[in-house]
């Protein structure tokens, strides 16, 4: 536990950001699929085209979310590493 001394909240925050990646891609895909299914079967009747289009858009949105979350996690980790290498423990 000595490794986490003084840095624990920051590492927990990084872990939470990383663990939200899986939820993000699943949620975006399911929302895209649901919107496409609803539009196909209840509004336009163009089954399966809008379902497929919105499913693909949901998958793209999920991967975009993963990219954004990963980029934020990397920036936070770089900040943390920089602080550890300089020996200061200032808060953001």
BELNORHU-V633130 format. One record per backbone hydrogen bond with DSSP energy under -1.0 kcal/mol. NH is the residue of the N-H (numbers start at 1). CO is the residue of the C=O. If there is no record, write none. Layout:
NH:CO
NH:CO
This chain:
7:4
8:4
11:7
12:8
13:9
14:10
15:11
16:12
17:13
18:14
19:15
20:16
21:18
24:20
25:21
26:22
27:23
28:24
29:25
30:26
31:27
32:28
33:29
34:30
35:31
36:32
37:33
38:34
39:35
40:36
41:37
42:38
44:39
45:40
49:46
52:48
53:49
54:50
55:51
56:52
57:53
58:54
59:55
60:56
61:57
62:58
63:59
64:60
65:61
66:62
67:63
68:64
69:65
70:66
71:67
72:68
73:69
74:70
75:71
76:72
77:73
78:74
79:75
80:76
81:77
82:78
83:79
84:80
85:81
86:82
87:83
